[in-house]
Amino acid sequence: MRRRIGKTLTTAVVATTTAALLTAPAAHAAPSTFVVDLATGTGALRYGATGFLYGLGDEGIPDETMLAALKPQVAAQKAPDGLQHPNGDALKIAPMFKRAGGRDIQIYMQDIYQQWPYENLGIADYLAKVDTMTRKVVADPYRSSYVYVPFNEPDAIWYGGNLNGLLADWKTVFQRIRSIDPGARIAGPNFASYRSADLRTFLTYARDNGVLPDVMAWHELGDDFFTSWHLHYADYRAIETSLGISARPITINEYGRISGDLGVPGNLVQFVAKFENSKVDGCLAYWTTAGGLNDLVTRNNQATGGWWLHKWYGELTGNTVAVTPPSPGGSLQGLAAVDSGKKQARIILGGNNPSSGTYDTNVQVRGVPSYLGTTVHATVWGIDNSGLNPSTGPYVVREGDFTTSGGQLTVPLTGLKGASAYQIILTPNKDLTAALTSRYEAEYAALGGSARITYGTGTGYSGTYFTEGYGASSTASTKFVVTAPADGYYNLSLRYSAGPYTGAPADRSIRLRVNGSNLTDVALPATADWNTWRTVTTKVYLPAGINRIEYNAYATDDRDAVNVDYLDVAATSGTVSAYESESAANTLSGTAVVVSDSAASGGRYVGWLGAGAANTLRFNGVTVPSAGRYRLVVSYANAEVVGDHAYNNNIVDRYADISVNGGAAKKVVFRNTLAWNTYRTRVVDVDLAAGANTITFSNASSGYAPNIDRIQIAAVLG
């Protein structure tokens, strides 16, 4: 949120967050009871809480892998060519968002203005801008994915105390948009908070004048969300019913308080749970910097604790089921889903304000389906708050077998951390080995195509079972999401079985896909039978942070008929060649110059690149043994900021055009490092020729490229 309400709430939120409104139980208090009823379905998963306001900055900011792993639904971004912030243009981020599986992109149309609060130049001025913006949307290839948001917090901006003025202008702007884009979806009124009486007046007017919003939107930014969301939601639906208006999709396109919620798993789980329970969409508020998924991502492709919570959420499958927290407006909240096909149930829970406290709870699971058996295996995972630092990832809290009685079991949990979130995975009692934090079990991964978990009669596997379904399939996929602590080579060790299979060769193979790109076909020697397991290791260069590792069926025959048990990931060594930007072997042109900085590798970097086609840095003699695809690891700094804002840092994500051997340039955007003496890396794939190559950095626009410290070259496969 970049709104006037933020200025008035800041002090109050800090003062009240630790107040009695959301007090934590004392450490010695009796455990609460958190009830999950697996027999009472509540509908299809919406994944609606995975939305972001200015969470996307530019193409590649954040890294697409960070976004794709979350099942993103809604992005709220600035108007085309808007001046409010230097990045976040809805039309520019659309290709990446859609590739990552995103659904809707809301366009904050008033963000065409530069000032905050928005300059009020009159409705005629705004209508002229609306014309221009709408025509750009109509001409865009992703036109069907956009939702227009004509006004932002109009109860505080332009129309404070003037609801009638808003109603008249809403009608005018609504009709103007529809006159240019007849199929336009329009969201509103986008009040800064839930305002029951004003919403009733707004909807009555909109109904009577034929300008009802297609999507209802308002913001949830205060403490009252925690205690009153269910009341807000019920009241709004009652207003619709009383006015004879069909139920609108709801998007809470700014949620989370200015202090204490962004990136904090134990707080965010409360929003996720309540929005999913109500089947509405929600976008994390924009309180800090654009392009970091609202503090779920740090350093562009590394996860904070909040990211892992949303990843768990995105990996829920099947249908949601009824969850009863200790109290509707209390701190502890959660959600759950059961998937009969996978024979799994998953529960996510957390929340304890003040977040410094701990608490105990008994998770009572009712309506346990017969396919889970009379003894159920439970693995409990935790994810802690990491602030804006990279998270080390989930860890095992406890694991055990629980006997059902009357279709019910209880998992007691003690000493849970207030700022953390927790996930419980329930499976049939088929476990053979304990869960390991460092191991990625296939049965807990996301599955695609015909891949399945049967919990059948197999033996010798690790964990609770394995994935199968690769035989007679070209679609089966087991999709792991893994963490690499640093840029470098890693051994990807896949445990598999490849027993006798009619029509299949003795030796098999499987296609390895990393971060959305097919990498290689991994040879898998035959195993004596399907209960015999082997491990094959592939050495791959991975960027620091989150990586998507997929093992896919790919052939029309059965050369890829295997079962997948687990993936181990371990750092290893490999050949990496480094080239300093300040080397005398390089060619600097125009304004490009070597600058001293003790924080840079070798104590120097090259700056003043770009802002014109003549200002370039060319690395000469970049030598590789054979032609092929390589990882280009660029070490850079960029702390450019444009303009001032009350609380948003208006960072600029600079870009460079990178050309290999004088060929076509590739535009690469570099995430702001927030300080000129802070150097980060950006990993880019390039195709190099055998022997010596040149790599040139430029930016022919009026903008500068980042400062370049050095580059490193590594083969994709070690």
N, C-alpha and C positions, 0 to 999 in steps of 0.2 A: 504494500500500500504506500502510495506517495501522496497521501491525502491530508487535507486540513485536520481531519479527525486525529491523525497521527500526532499532531503537535499538541493537541489538548489531552490526549490519552497517555502520553509518555510518562509523565510524573505519576499519574494515578495508577497506571499499571504496575510500575515498579513498587509503589507503596502497597498495593492491594494483593499482589500475587502471593505474598506470604501470609496474608491475613486469614481470618477464620473462614472465609468463603469457601476455600478449598483445602482445609487443614488436613494433614496426614494423621492417620491413627498413630498413637504412641507405639513404640517398639514392643511393649509388653502387652498390647491389646490382643484380644482373641482374634483368630484369623477370620477374615470375611469369607463369604461364600459367593463364588462366581459360577453361574449355572449355564451350561451349554446343552441344548436339547437337539440331538442329531436327528430326531424323528420329525421335527417340525421345520419344514422348509420355509424360507422367506423369499425365495425368488432367485433369479439368475444373478450372477456377479456383475456389478456395474463397473467396478474399479474406478468409480467417479472421483475419489479423493486424490487421485494422481493427476493433478493439474497444477499449472504454474502461471503466475503473473510475472512477465518479464523473466521467466526462468531460462529462456533461450535468448542468447545475445546475437549471434551471427552463425552462419554456416560453420558447423564444427565446434561451436561454443554453446554448451559443453560438448564433449566428445559424444558422438552418436551412440556409442556403446552404453554410455551412462544412461541415456534416455531410453533406448530400446529395451533394456532389461526390466523396465518398470511397468510395462503396459500403459503408456501415457494416454490420456483421454482428451484433456482440454488444455490449450495454451492460450492465455490472454496476453496480447502483444500490442505494440503501439501501431498507430495508423501508418499507412504507406507514406514514406518520406516524412514522417512526423518529426517535430523538433523537440519534443519534451525530453527525450534522452538520446544519446548518440547511437544506441544500438537497440535491437529488439523489434525491428520492422517486421510486421506480420507476414508480408509477402516474401521477404527474404529468408525467413526461417521455415517457411512452409515446406519446401522440398525435404529437408532433413526430418522435420516433424512427421510428415506423412510416411517417409521411408521407415521411421522408427515405429510405425503403427498407430500414430496419433489420430484422433477422431475429428475434433472441432478446434478451430482457431478463432477466438474472439478478438475483434478489432476494437481497441479503445480509440474511438474516433476523435475525441477531444484532445488526445495526445498529439494531434497535429500542431497544437500551440506550443510555444517554447517556454512560457513562464508557468510558475506554480505559485498560487492557484492560476488557472488558465486566464489569459487576457480575455476580458469581455468586450469584444468589438462589435457586438450586436448580432442579431440573428441573421441578417443579410450576409454579413461576412462569413458566418459559420456555414450557411447554406451553400455559398460558393465553394467552400472547402469540401463540404459533403459531396457536392457534384463531382469534384475532381477525384476524391477518394473512391467513391462508388464506381466510377468508370474504370479506375485502375483495377478494382476487384473484379468487375465483370470481364475484363480482358485477361485475367490471370488463369492459368491452367488448373489451379486448385480452387476455383470459384465456389464449388459446391461444399467445400469444407469450412467456409468462413461464416461467422456470425457477427453482425454489426452491433456494436454497443454505442449508441448515439451520445449518451450522457454518462458521466462518471461522478458519483456522489453529488447529484444535483441539489440535494437537500442542504449541502454546505457550500456549493460553488455555483454561482450565477443565480440560483433560485432559493437561497436561504430565506425562509419566511415568506416565500412567494410560490406556493404550490400551484395556484392558478396559472401563473406564468409558465411554470414547467409543463403543465398539461397542454397549454396552447402550443408551445414550441415542440413538445413531443409529437403532437399530431402533425405539425408542419414538417418536421425532419423525417418522421416515419414515412409520410406520404412522398417526400422527395426521394428517399432511398428506393421505395417501391416503384416509383415512376421510371427509374433508371434500371433497377434490378428487380423485376416482378417476382422472382422466386426468392428474394432475400429473406434470410432468417434474421430477426432483430431481437435483441435482448434488452431488458430494462426492468424497472427504472434505475436499478443500480444504486439504491440508497446506501449511505455509509453505515447504516445499522438497520436492524429490524424495526420498522415503524408501522405498526398494525393499522392505525387509523388512516395514515397517509396512503398505505397500500390499498386499502379499501376504496378510498376516493380515486386513486389513480386507476384501478381496475374498472371501477364503475364508468369513469369517463372514457377509458380506452374501449370498453365494450360498446358503449353507446355511440362512439364515433368510428368504429371499425378499425381501431389501431391497437389491438391487443398485441403485446409482445409474444413472440414465438417461444422465447425462453425467459423465465422469470429470474431476475438476478438481484441480489443484495449482498452486503458484506457482513461478516461475523469476525469482529476484531477485538472484542472486549472480554472481560471475565465472565460476562453473562452467558456467553456461549456454553460454558461448561455446565452451568446449572439449568439453562433454559432453552437449549437448542430444540429439544423435543416439544417444548411449548410453542416456540416460534413456528416450527414446521406444522404442527397440528393447527395452529391458528390460521396460518396462511391457507392450508388446504380447506379449512372451514369457510374462509372468505370466498374462495373460488366456488365452492358448492353453493353458498348462499346467494351468489350472484349469477348462478347458472353458467359458469365458465368452465370449460373442460380443463382437466388438470394439465398445467404447463410443465415441461421439464424445468428443473431448477438448477441454476449454477450459482454457488456462492463463490464469486470470482475473485474474492480476496478474503482469506481466512488466516488467523494466527495473530497473536499479539505482538506488538513492537518489541517486547522484551520477554524472552524465556521460552518461546515456542519453536522458532525456526531451528531445524536440525536436531531437536531434542526428542529422541524416540518416545520417551515416556509421556510427553505432552502431545506429540503428533498422533500417537495411536488413538487418542480420544477423538480427534477430528475424523480420522480414517474410519473408526468404528461407527460413529454417529452418522456420517454421510453415507456410508455403505448401507447401514440399517435403514436409512430413509430413501435410499436409491437416488441420491442427488449427486451432482458434480461439484467439485471444489478446487479452487486454485490457491496455492500458498501465496501469501502476501509478499509484496516487493518492499522489503525494509532495508536491504543492504546493497548488493551489487547485482547487476543483470548477468545472465548467462551461467549462473551456478545452480540452477534448479532450486533457487531460494534456500541456499545453504545446505542442500543435500549433497552438493558436489564441491570439492575443493581442488585447487590446482588443475582444474579442467577435466580430469578423468580419474580422480580419486574420491572414494566414497566417505562421507561422514556417517555417523551412526544413524541419522535420520534416513539416509538413502537405503540402508539395509532394511529398515522397517518397511519402506515402500516396495522394496524388492520382494519381501515376504508376501506383502499384500498382492502384488502382481502375479505371484506364483500360486495363489489360491485357485483351485479348480473345482468344478462341480457346481453346486448351488449353496447359497448361504443358508444358515439355520438359525433358529432362535437363540439369542443370548440374553441372559438376565444378569446385569451387573449388580453389585450390592445395593446401589441406588441409582435411579435414572440420571440424576445430576451430580453424582459423586465422581471422585477422581479416577477410580479404577473402571476402565471400559475395555471392550474388546469386541471381536467378531470371530466368526467361525464358518467353515465351509466343509461339506462332505462330498466326496467323489466316489460313487459306487463303482465306476469303471476302474479306478486306481486302487480301490479298497483302502482309502486313506481319509482321515479327517484331520483338519488343521485348525488350530485355535491361535489367535493373536490377541495379546492383552497387555495392559500396562497403564501407568498413570498414577502419580502420587504427588500432589502439590502441598507444601513445598517439595520440590524435587530432591532435596537433600536427604529426605527421610527414607526409611525402609518399611516394608509391610509384609504381612503373611496373608495368604489366601488359599482356600481349598477350592480347586476347580472340579466342580461336580458335573460329570458328563452323563446325561440321561439319553434314553432312546438309542442305546448302542446297537447298531445294525448287526444282524447275525453273521455277516461276512467278516466282521472283525473278530469273531470268536468269543468264547467265554473268558479268555485271558487276553488282554490287549497290551500291546507294547507301546510305551510312550517315551518319546525323546523330547526333552525340553531344552530349547536354545535361548540364549540371551544376546542382546545387543546393547552396548552401553553408549552413553552420550560421549562424543568425542569433540564437541565444539566444532570449530572450523578446521581441526586437524584430521588427517586421514584416519579412518577407523581401522583397527586390526581385524575387524570382522566378527561374525557370530562365534559364540563359544557354547559348549555343552554345560547346561546347568544341572541336569540330572537325567537319568535314564532308568527305566524299570518296567516290570510287568505288573499289570493290575487286573485283579479278578473282578468280573462283573457280577452283580447280584440284582436280579430283577431288571436287567438291561441298564444297569447304572454302575458307574465307577467314580472314584474320587482320586485326584492327583493333588496331594498337599504340596504347597510351595511356601518356603520360608525365606526371609531375608531378601526379598526382592527389592531392587533399587528403584527409587522414585523416578529417576531420569531415564531409566532403561525400559526396553520393551522385550516381550518374551513370545516365543512361538512353541506350541506343543504339536507334535506330529504323532497321530495315533495310527497304528498299523496292526495287522494280525501278529500274533506272538510267534514270529518266525525268525527272530534275530539270532545270529550266530556269533557276532562280534560286537564289541562296544563301539559306539559312535566316536569318531575322532574329529576334532576341530580342523585338523589339517587335511582331512580326506573328503573328497566330494563323491558321495554315494549316488549311483545312478537312479536309485528308486526315489530319491528326494529331488532330482533335477526336473526341469521342465521337459515335457515330452512332446514330440511332434509326429504327425503322420500315424503310422500303424504301431509305433512303439508303445509298449504296454508293460504293466506289472501284474503278474498273475498270482503271486504268493502260492505257487504250486508245490511240486515235489522236488524241486532242485536242491542240491546240496553243495557245500564247499564254498559258497559265496561269502562275501563280507557284508556286514550290516544286517538289514532286515530282508533284503532280496536283491533283485537285479532287474534290468529291463530287457525285454525280448521283442519279437515281432519284426525282426529284420529279414527273416526268410520270406520269399515271395513278395518282396516289397521294394519299392524305390523311394519311399517317403519316410520311413522310420528315422527318428532323430532323437538323440539324447543330448540335452543342452545344459551345459554347466556354466555357471557364472563364478569366476575365480578372481582372487586378488594377487597381483604381483607387487611386492613391496617397493621395487625399484625397476627402472628400465634395465633390461638385460636378458640373458638366455635362461630358459627354464626347461627342465625335463618334464614333459607331459607323459605320464606313465599310465596307460590304459590297461585295466585288467578285464579280460574277456574270456569267453569260451567259444569254440568253433568246432563242434562235434559233427559227426556224419550227418549229411542232409541230402536227400535224394535230388539228384540233378546238379548239385553244387560241387565245385572243385574242392579238393582236400584243403588247400590253403586259401584263405579268404583275404579280403581287404575292406577298408571302410574309409569314407571321405572325411577328412579333417577340415573344418571351417573355423576360422578365427576372426572374430570381430566383423562378421558379415561377409568375409571373402573366403572362397575356397582356397585351401593352402596346398594340400597334397593328399594322395591316397595312401593310407597306412597299411603296409603288409601285415597280415595276421596269420602266422603259421597255424596249421590245424592242431586241434587238441584231441585227445584220445576219445573223449565223449563230452556230453554237455555238462557234466559235473566236474570236469577237469578245467582248471583255469590257468591262463598264462598272462604275462604282462609284457607289453611292447612299449618302448619309450621313443618319443619324438622330441628332438630338441628344437625349440622355437624361440625367437626373440620376441618378447612381449613388452609393451609399454607399461610403465608404472601405473598401478591402479586396477580398475575393473576391466576384465577381459571376458568375452563370450567365447567359449570353447564348445563346438558342436561336433558330434560324431554321427555322420549321416549315411543311410543307405543311398545308393546312387545308380545302381545298375539294373537293367531289365532282366538279367539272369540272377542267379543266386550266389554270385561270388562274394556278396556282402552279407550273407546269412550268418549272423553272430549274435551272441548275448553280451551285454555290457554290464560289468559289475561296479567299477568305480574308477575315478581319476585321481591320481596323486600329482601334485605340482611341486617341484623343488628347484630352487635356483641352482644354476650350474655355470661353468665358464664357457667362453667362446671367443672367437676372434672379433674384435671391435677396433676399427681404425679411427683415430681422432685427427682432426685438422683444425688448427687455430685460425680464427678469422684474421688476426693481425700478422700472419705469416708473410714474409717477403715474397713467397711463391705465389701469392694471390694477386689479383688485379682489382684495384679500387678506382672507380671513375667518378667524376663530378665532385659532389660535396662529401662523398663517403670518406671517413677519416678514422684513424686509429685513436682510441681514447683510453687513458689509464683508469683502471678501477681495480682496487685490491680484491674485490669480491669476485671478479671475473677469473675464469681459468687462464692461467698465464699472466694475470694482472692487467689484461687489456681486452678491449672489444672493438668492434667497428660500428660506428653510429652514423647518423645523418644520411641514412639510406632512404631512397624514395623521394616523395614530393617532387617527382619529375623523372622522366625516363632515363636521364643521363646519369643518375646517382645510384651506382650499383656496386655490388661486391661479388666478385667471381672467384670461387675456389678452383684452383688449377691442380691437376695431378691427383685427382681423387681416383685411386687405383683399386681395382677389384680383379680377382683371378679369372672370373668367368662372367659372361653376360647373364643378366637375370634381374629379378626384383630384389631390392635391398631396403632395409630400414634406414632412413635418414633421420638422425636424432639431432634436432636443432636446439642448442642452448641459447636462450635469449632473455632479454629484459624489456619490459614495457610498462610504464606507469602513467601514461597520458590520461589526463582528466579534462573534460570540457564542461565549463560552467559550474555553478554552485547549486546545491540543493540542501534542503533542511535535514534530510537524513539519508537519501540515496547518494551513493558515490558514483558520479557520472563517468565511469571508466570508459575508455576507448579500447576496443580490441583491434589492434593494428593488424594489417595483413601484408604479406609479401608474395610476389609472383616468383615462383621457383622454376627455373629452366635448366634442363640437363642437356649438355652438349649443344646449346643453341636452339633446342627444339621448342615446341609449344610450351608456354608457361602454365603452371598450375597455381591457382590462387589458394593460399593457405592463410587462415586467420589464426592469430596467436592470442590466447587468453591474456588479459592484463595481469601482471605479476604484483601489482599494488605498491611496488617500490623499485626505483631504478637500479638499486644494487641487489635486488633479489632476482636470481636467475632460475628459470624453469626450463623444462624440455617439452618439445612438441615432436612427436614421431610421425613421419610422413613416409609413405612408400614411394620409391622411385625406381625406374628401370635404367640400369647402367650397362654400358658396353664393357667387354673384356678389355683390361688394360686401363689407361689413363682416361679420366672423364673431367669435364668442367661442370660446376653447379653454380648458377648465378641467382642472386637475390636482388629483386628490384621492386619498385612500386611507381608506376607511371602517373598515378593520380596525384591529387594535391596532398594526400596523406602520406605520412612517413611509414616505413617498415619498422619492425622492432629492432633494437640493438642486437647485433649478432655476436655471441661470444665464441662459439665454436660449433663444428658439426662432428658427428660420429657416423660411421657407416658399418652396418652389420648385415650379414646375410639373413634372410627371413628364417631359413632353416639352417641350423648349425651343423 
